[in-house]
Amino acid sequence: STSTSTSTSTSTSTSTAARWHDDDDEQEPVLSATDLASRAAASDDYGHSVHYLASEVVYPSSDQQVAQVVQRVRRDRQQLTVRGTGHSANGQSQCCGCVVMDMRNMNQVREATAEYVVVEAGAKFADVYAALAPFGSSLVTQTDWPGLSVGGVLSAGGGMGPGMFRHGFIAESILELTVVTGRSEIVVCSPSSEPELFNAAIGGLGQVGIITAIKLRAVPIPGQMIRVYHVYQLLDKLMPDYDKVQNDEAAGGAPFDQLQTFPVLNFPGTGAASGYAPDFFLFDQPIGSWVLIQEYGVFYNPGQEPDDAELFAYFDHVAGTEISTDMPYDAWIHRLDYVFGVLLPSAEYNYAWKNPHPWFEVLLPAETAGDYLTDFFARNDPSQAALYSVQALYPLKEPAVKRSLQPMPDSPSDRLVYLGMLRQVDIASTPDLYAENARLTALNGQYRLDAERVGGTPILSSTLPSSQDEWQCLSNFDMRTYRRAKAQFDPRGILSPGLSAVILNREDPCERNGDESIFRGTA
């Protein structure tokens, strides 16, 4: 097949940045910044809850430059953490007094064909979709929002989207990775070559190496999509339908390509305000109670339109709530660009993008998901739900390979359910953002522990275990495998030291570098 090489144009160039040189004159200089503004920018993320001030920010633009920085950090007995778009919720890309490696300049699409695409870690999924579009191809599982970096998503849990019920995590489509280890070695790895590093890097939060390039499998994608919405009143109808979907998948395939569910509050206009769906309001349900909007879609080529009536008849939802819309595939991929890029950062939404985001995400075994979710929503008083929060549910099949850091639930049926409570603290509804954020964060910790009691595991980009004992209690977290990978690929412990300090019960970088390294900013 033919292929193309493309690139994106976003890069970092600030007047305060300097070129950093190592002792070797043959090495290419790396863009570096030590001014307070650059370091403070790297001490924040989407969660706006944790602020650890870096000692320096570096902006590599090649695999060799990444290895060069790691080599210098090792030599100088420093430590390093990696940042993509900073979309983590709990400071995962930060570190007290450490070097932060900002990957935004590694944004090239190195190669694209109908069967695969090779991108650098700082490229965004929007760049991936644009590179594959001329071939009529795309990824098998698509992200909800394409504004995230590929390397960041795959390092922080494996990548989720509404195609997971069929294809699993985006990580299941990785053919090959280029990784710079904590030894400063550039290694190309895959399921058949250096599989230990390959599996440890995916969903590994940079613990064993820095992903610099990713080769992803692509498949043909029809150019149009029918997007269908309908409503469930209660989980007792939804969960059997999830079982039906996965039974049909096992038997040959459900009649659609995308599936996700959004618990929302039953208010006039709530569906439309969420940005995910047209307005739904159930008059026979109490105002302000939880209802479930389900969204699913079918990709098709012109002249092969699916039958709406057949799609509507598949699920046991509230009859008469069905709405279908037709759109090009590219429009569907970018359906949330306006919400995340324009609406949430605006004054109309109280600059919601900059408010604290105490997210909670968990994977549950299908066998216990129904009871857990019923209890979860019963305990979450709808009147206390944050105004601009989004709750999301996805059914998915259990990954074939267990990664060394991202724990996965045990499910006898190999079926899982993802729950994401993607909420924010709303400045209009609370006088103290930080007190409310602390309250919700504490609740998240309790929700996580409750999920673990029924075999659930947290998504690593969200609320994490806070002690070594808690990590060891996680379902399918293999401490021995993690220690072995850390010793093999990062023996000096220079990568992502904040997280490894918790897992291995080591000295926290904040304690070693002093409290003065913590930036006390405002959200």
C-alpha positions, 0 to 999 in steps of 0.5 A: 500500500502507499504511505505518506509522511506528515507533520503537525505544526504546534511547537513551543517557542518562548522568549524565556526558553534557552537551549540546553547543551550536554558535554558532548558537542555532537549532541543536538541542543534541547530546548529548556526553560527554568523561568518561573512561568514555564515551571509553574505551567508544568505544575498544573494539569486538568485536575487543578488539584495538585501543584508541584513546581518543577526545577526545569522544563525540557522540550525534546523534538526527537528520540535522541534528544529524549535519550540525551535528557535521560542520560543527563538526568541520570548523570546528575542524580536528578529525577524526571517525569513526562507531560503530554497535554496535561490531562491527568486529574491528580498530578501524575505528570508532575514532580517536586523539584524534578525535571519535567519533559514536555512532549508537545514538540514531538508531534510528527506523524512519521508514516501513514498507510491504510493499515497502520500509522506511526506517530510521535508521542506528542501528536494528538489523536486528531493528527492521527485521524487526519493522517489516516483519512486520505486512505479511508481508514481510522483506528478501531477504537476512537477516543471521545475527544481527539485533543489528547496526546497519543503517548499520554493516553496510552501511558495513562491507562491504555485509551478508552472510547465508545468502540471498547465493547468490540475492540477493547482499549486503544492499546490493544491496537498497538503494533510497536512502540519506541521507548527510551528507558531509564537507562537512556536506551532507545528500544523498539518493542512489540508483543514479540520483541522486548515484550516485557518493556512493551507491556510495562510501558503501556498504561505504565505512567512513564514508570519504566520508560518514555514512549516516544513513538507509537505504531497503531493498527488502522482499519477501513472506516465508512464515511458516514454514521447514524448516531442514535440516542434513547433513554433508560429509567433505571440500571435494571434495564441497562445492564441486561442490555449490556449482557445482550450486546456482549453475547451478540459480539461473542456470537458474531457481532452486535448491529452497531459500532459504537456504544456509550451511556451517560447518566444525567439529571432529569431536567428539561435541557440537561441532555442538550446542555451536556453537549452529548445529546439532544434534550431528553426529559422524562415527565414521569420521572422525578425532576432532578433524578438520575436517568440514563442517555444511551448513545450508539452508532453505526458506520456505513457507506452511502447507499447502505444506510442501516434501518432505524426501526431495527436499531430502535428495536434492539434495546429495552429502553423507554419507548418513544425516546429514540432520536437518530442523526446522520453525520459524516465520520469526520464530524462525529470524530470532532463532535466534542471539539466545541464543548472542550475547546470553546464552551467549557473555557468560556465565561458562559460556563464560569471558565469550567476548564480551569476549575478543579476536576476531581475525577473518579474512574474505575473498571468493574467486573460485569458480574458485580457492576450492576450492584455496585452502580445501583449503590453508587447512584443511590449514594450520589444525591443528584441535587449534589451533583456538580453542574457541569459533570459528566458520568459515563459508562462503557461495556468492554471486553477484558484485555487479553494481556495484563499490563504490569502497572494498570491493574485489571479486574478478574471477570469469569466472563471476560467482560468489564464495565467502565464508570467515569465520574468526570466532574468539576467543582463549580465556582457558581455553586460553592464559595470555596473551590478548594474545600469542595474539591477536597470533599469530592476527592475524599469521596472518590477515595471511598468510591475506589475502595468500595469498587475494589471490594467487588473486584474493581480497579482504578484507571491510572489517570484518575484517583490512585491508591495512596499507599503501598498496602493499597497497591498490593491489595489491587486485583491483578496488580503484580508487585513482583512484576512491577519491581522486576520491570522497574529494576530492569528498565529504570534501576536508578528510579529516575522516572515518575518518582512521585508514583514509584515512591508510593508503590515502593514505599520510598522517600517522596520527592517532595520530602527530599526536595523540600516543601518550597518546591510545591507551587501553591497556585490558584485553580 
